[in-house]
């Protein structure tokens, strides 16, 4: 427990804050400890240049300036969580909690809305809408969210109110919802597999991440970025990058962006040279 958390507990013991207020303060403190990079410095972590990246940064800035829900779509490994974090930490909510949930689990309803106690004297389970008041909630794998939960989430977006699972009392929250999806939700909605009202509410502000194969001009910057980051982990001097390596990488289809990071990481394992060449980096399961 850090000093800031101890101060919150002292406030609670002296009854200067309620238990719920103390929990909110501790959540906010921990969120800041876990994510120290904030504001414009975080935006610089999105590596790339050109028209697509300029458009991405403009979209992020616009979303950060607004305060409604956001939809972030794109292929796996294209930095959707980084985009979501950048939106939050460049917004007026930057000093409040930033929490996330994978919507593929069996307890999504409980995690988002919380659970009302069944017996007198029991403590309620606080959901993300409780814990992230004033902050942002990222709902990943949104397409897998159960239909009933989709309807309840839409109702929250319309009214800023929600009920805990098993309860009848309404609570209020101002947590911002950022939906993340690997597929185009518009296609899923057209097939009747996702709530159309919820989609329209989220998609009023929509951001598309960038696939690596659509911005191959960024490869040198990305390769240098990953080499520098991995070399820092290994406490070594970053090797240089040969032209033949860049040409090899440009000739690959890149079905997933994350494959580049893994390829560089694998190549640096045990590498002793000064310049990383085409023969040192394997992509697509080949040489």
C-alpha positions as CSV (number, residue, x, y, z in Angstrom):
1,X,0.0,0.0,0.0
2,X,1.4,3.4,-1.0
3,X,1.3,6.7,0.9
4,X,-1.6,8.1,-1.0
5,X,-3.7,5.0,-0.3
6,X,-2.9,5.3,3.4
7,X,-4.1,8.9,3.4
8,X,-7.4,7.7,1.9
9,X,-7.8,5.1,4.5
10,X,-7.1,7.7,7.2
11,X,-9.9,9.9,5.7
12,X,-12.2,6.9,5.8
13,X,-11.3,6.0,9.5
14,X,-12.0,9.7,10.5
15,X,-15.3,9.5,8.6
16,X,-14.4,12.4,6.3
17,X,-15.2,10.2,3.2
18,X,-17.7,7.4,2.8
19,X,-16.6,3.8,2.0
20,X,-17.7,4.2,-1.7
21,X,-15.8,7.5,-2.0
22,X,-12.7,6.0,-0.5
23,X,-12.9,3.1,-3.0
24,X,-13.2,5.5,-5.9
25,X,-10.2,7.4,-4.7
26,X,-8.0,4.3,-4.3
27,X,-9.1,3.0,-7.8
28,X,-8.1,6.4,-9.3
29,X,-4.7,6.3,-7.5
30,X,-4.0,2.7,-8.7
31,X,-5.0,3.6,-12.2
32,X,-2.5,6.4,-12.3
33,X,0.3,4.2,-10.9
34,X,-0.4,1.5,-13.5
35,X,-0.5,4.0,-16.3
36,X,2.0,6.8,-15.6
37,X,2.3,7.9,-19.2
38,X,-0.3,10.6,-19.9
39,X,-1.3,13.4,-22.2
40,X,0.6,14.1,-25.3
41,X,3.5,11.9,-24.4
42,X,1.2,8.9,-24.7
43,X,0.0,10.0,-28.2
44,X,3.6,9.8,-29.4
45,X,3.7,6.1,-28.6
46,X,1.6,5.6,-31.7
47,X,4.4,5.1,-34.2
48,X,3.9,6.0,-37.9
49,X,3.5,8.8,-40.4
50,X,1.7,9.6,-43.6
51,X,-1.9,10.4,-44.4
52,X,-3.4,7.4,-42.5
53,X,-1.6,8.3,-39.3
54,X,-2.4,12.0,-39.6
55,X,-6.1,11.1,-39.9
56,X,-5.8,8.7,-36.9
57,X,-4.3,11.4,-34.7
58,X,-7.0,13.9,-35.8
59,X,-9.7,11.3,-35.0
60,X,-8.1,10.6,-31.6
61,X,-7.9,14.4,-30.8
62,X,-11.5,14.9,-31.7
63,X,-12.7,11.9,-29.6
64,X,-10.6,13.2,-26.6
65,X,-12.2,16.6,-26.9
66,X,-15.7,15.2,-26.9
67,X,-17.2,13.3,-24.0
68,X,-19.5,10.7,-25.5
69,X,-19.1,7.0,-26.2
70,X,-16.5,5.9,-28.8
71,X,-16.2,2.9,-31.1
72,X,-12.6,1.7,-32.0
73,X,-12.5,-0.9,-34.7
74,X,-9.7,-2.7,-36.5
75,X,-7.8,-5.9,-36.9
76,X,-6.0,-7.8,-34.1
77,X,-2.7,-6.3,-33.1
78,X,-3.4,-2.8,-34.6
79,X,-3.2,-0.9,-31.4
80,X,-6.8,-0.5,-30.5
81,X,-6.1,-0.5,-26.7
82,X,-3.4,2.1,-27.2
83,X,-5.9,4.3,-29.1
84,X,-8.4,3.9,-26.3
85,X,-5.8,4.8,-23.7
86,X,-4.7,7.9,-25.8
87,X,-8.3,9.1,-25.9
88,X,-8.7,8.8,-22.2
89,X,-5.4,10.3,-21.2
90,X,-5.8,13.3,-23.5
91,X,-9.4,14.0,-22.2
92,X,-10.7,15.8,-19.2
93,X,-11.0,12.4,-17.6
94,X,-7.3,11.8,-17.5
95,X,-7.0,11.9,-13.7
96,X,-9.8,9.4,-13.2
97,X,-9.9,5.6,-13.6
98,X,-9.2,3.9,-16.9
99,X,-10.6,0.3,-16.7
100,X,-11.2,-2.4,-19.2
101,X,-13.1,-5.7,-19.6
102,X,-13.0,-8.6,-22.1
103,X,-16.6,-9.2,-23.0
104,X,-16.1,-12.9,-23.8
105,X,-16.5,-14.1,-20.2
106,X,-19.6,-15.5,-18.5
107,X,-19.8,-12.7,-15.9
108,X,-19.9,-9.7,-18.1
109,X,-23.2,-8.4,-16.7
110,X,-21.9,-8.6,-13.2
111,X,-18.5,-7.0,-14.1
112,X,-20.1,-4.0,-15.7
113,X,-23.2,-3.4,-13.5
114,X,-22.2,-5.0,-10.2
115,X,-24.3,-7.3,-8.1
116,X,-26.8,-6.3,-5.4
117,X,-26.5,-8.2,-2.1
118,X,-29.1,-11.0,-1.6
119,X,-29.2,-10.8,2.2
120,X,-29.2,-7.9,4.6
121,X,-25.7,-7.1,5.8
122,X,-24.0,-8.5,2.7
123,X,-21.8,-6.1,0.7
124,X,-22.7,-5.3,-2.9
125,X,-20.3,-6.2,-5.6
126,X,-19.3,-2.9,-7.4
127,X,-19.2,-3.1,-11.1
128,X,-17.1,-1.0,-13.6
129,X,-19.8,1.6,-13.8
130,X,-19.4,2.2,-10.1
131,X,-15.6,1.9,-10.1
132,X,-14.9,4.1,-13.1
133,X,-17.1,7.1,-12.2
134,X,-15.6,10.2,-14.0
135,X,-13.3,7.9,-16.0
136,X,-13.5,5.6,-18.9
137,X,-14.4,1.9,-19.5
138,X,-13.0,0.0,-22.4
139,X,-15.2,-3.0,-23.4
140,X,-13.0,-5.2,-25.6
141,X,-14.4,-8.0,-27.8
142,X,-17.6,-6.1,-27.8
143,X,-19.2,-8.4,-30.4
144,X,-19.2,-11.2,-27.9
145,X,-21.3,-9.3,-25.3
146,X,-24.5,-11.1,-24.4
147,X,-27.7,-9.6,-26.0
148,X,-29.3,-8.8,-22.6
149,X,-26.1,-6.9,-21.5
150,X,-26.1,-5.0,-24.8
151,X,-29.7,-3.8,-24.1
152,X,-28.7,-2.8,-20.6
153,X,-25.6,-1.0,-21.8
154,X,-27.7,0.9,-24.4
155,X,-30.1,2.0,-21.6
156,X,-27.2,3.3,-19.5
157,X,-25.9,5.3,-22.5
158,X,-29.4,6.9,-22.8
159,X,-30.0,7.6,-19.2
160,X,-26.7,7.5,-17.3
161,X,-28.4,5.1,-14.9
162,X,-28.1,1.4,-14.3
163,X,-29.2,-1.3,-11.9
164,X,-27.0,-3.9,-10.3
165,X,-27.7,-7.6,-11.1
166,X,-30.4,-8.8,-8.8
167,X,-31.4,-5.4,-7.7
168,X,-34.2,-2.8,-8.4
169,X,-32.5,0.4,-7.2
170,X,-31.1,2.7,-9.9
171,X,-27.7,4.1,-9.7
172,X,-26.1,6.9,-11.6
173,X,-22.6,7.0,-13.3
174,X,-20.9,9.3,-15.8
175,X,-18.3,6.7,-16.9
176,X,-17.4,7.0,-20.5
177,X,-17.8,3.8,-22.7
178,X,-15.2,3.0,-25.3
179,X,-16.2,-0.1,-27.3
180,X,-13.5,-2.1,-29.1
181,X,-14.1,-4.7,-31.8
182,X,-11.9,-6.7,-34.1
183,X,-14.6,-7.0,-36.8
184,X,-16.8,-4.4,-38.4
185,X,-19.8,-4.2,-36.1
186,X,-21.8,-2.7,-39.0
187,X,-21.7,-6.1,-40.7
188,X,-22.6,-7.9,-37.5
189,X,-25.5,-5.5,-36.9
190,X,-26.8,-6.1,-40.5
191,X,-26.8,-9.9,-39.7
192,X,-29.0,-9.3,-36.6
193,X,-26.2,-10.5,-34.3
194,X,-25.7,-7.2,-32.4
195,X,-28.0,-4.6,-31.0
196,X,-28.5,-1.9,-33.6
197,X,-29.4,0.8,-31.1
198,X,-26.2,0.2,-29.1
199,X,-24.1,0.2,-32.3
200,X,-25.5,3.6,-33.4
201,X,-24.9,5.1,-29.9
202,X,-21.3,3.9,-29.9
203,X,-20.6,4.7,-33.5
204,X,-21.4,8.4,-33.3
205,X,-17.7,8.7,-32.8
206,X,-15.8,5.9,-34.6
207,X,-12.1,5.4,-35.0
208,X,-10.4,2.8,-37.3
209,X,-7.0,1.5,-36.4
210,X,-4.4,1.0,-39.1
211,X,-3.2,-2.4,-40.6
212,X,0.5,-2.6,-41.1
213,X,0.1,-3.7,-44.7
214,X,-1.7,-0.4,-45.5
215,X,1.2,1.7,-44.3
216,X,4.4,-0.1,-45.3
217,X,6.2,3.2,-45.4
218,X,6.1,3.1,-41.6
219,X,8.1,-0.1,-41.5
220,X,11.5,1.6,-40.8
221,X,10.1,3.6,-37.9
222,X,8.3,0.6,-36.5
223,X,11.4,-1.7,-36.8
224,X,13.6,0.9,-35.1
225,X,11.0,1.4,-32.4
226,X,10.7,-2.3,-31.6
227,X,14.5,-2.8,-31.7
228,X,15.0,0.1,-29.3
229,X,12.3,-1.1,-26.9
230,X,13.6,-4.7,-26.8
231,X,17.2,-3.7,-26.5
232,X,16.2,-1.6,-23.5
233,X,14.7,-4.7,-21.9
234,X,17.8,-6.7,-22.6
235,X,20.1,-3.8,-21.5
236,X,22.1,-3.8,-24.8
237,X,23.1,-1.4,-27.5
238,X,20.4,-1.5,-30.2
239,X,21.8,-2.9,-33.5
240,X,21.3,-1.1,-36.8
241,X,18.9,-2.1,-39.5
242,X,20.0,-3.2,-43.0
243,X,18.3,-2.1,-46.2
244,X,17.8,-5.7,-47.2
245,X,15.8,-6.4,-44.0
246,X,13.4,-3.5,-44.7
247,X,13.0,-4.7,-48.3
248,X,12.2,-8.2,-47.0
249,X,9.6,-6.9,-44.6
250,X,8.0,-4.8,-47.2
251,X,7.5,-7.9,-49.3
252,X,5.5,-9.7,-46.6
253,X,1.6,-9.5,-46.5
254,X,1.4,-8.9,-42.7
255,X,-1.9,-10.6,-41.7
256,X,-1.4,-9.3,-38.2
257,X,0.5,-6.2,-37.0
258,X,1.7,-8.0,-33.8
259,X,3.7,-10.4,-36.0
260,X,6.3,-7.7,-36.6
261,X,6.9,-7.1,-32.9
262,X,7.3,-10.8,-32.3
263,X,9.6,-11.3,-35.3
264,X,11.9,-8.5,-34.0
265,X,11.9,-9.9,-30.5
266,X,12.7,-13.4,-31.7
267,X,15.5,-12.1,-33.9
268,X,17.2,-10.2,-31.1
269,X,17.2,-13.2,-28.8
270,X,20.9,-14.2,-28.8
271,X,21.8,-11.8,-31.6
272,X,25.4,-10.6,-31.2
273,X,26.0,-8.5,-34.4
274,X,25.9,-4.8,-35.0
275,X,23.4,-4.7,-37.8
276,X,20.2,-6.8,-38.1
277,X,19.9,-8.2,-41.6
278,X,17.2,-10.0,-43.6
279,X,18.7,-13.4,-42.7
280,X,18.2,-12.7,-39.0
281,X,14.4,-12.0,-39.0
282,X,11.9,-14.7,-39.8
283,X,8.4,-13.9,-40.9
284,X,5.4,-16.0,-41.9
285,X,7.0,-19.2,-40.5
286,X,9.8,-19.1,-43.1
287,X,13.3,-17.7,-43.3
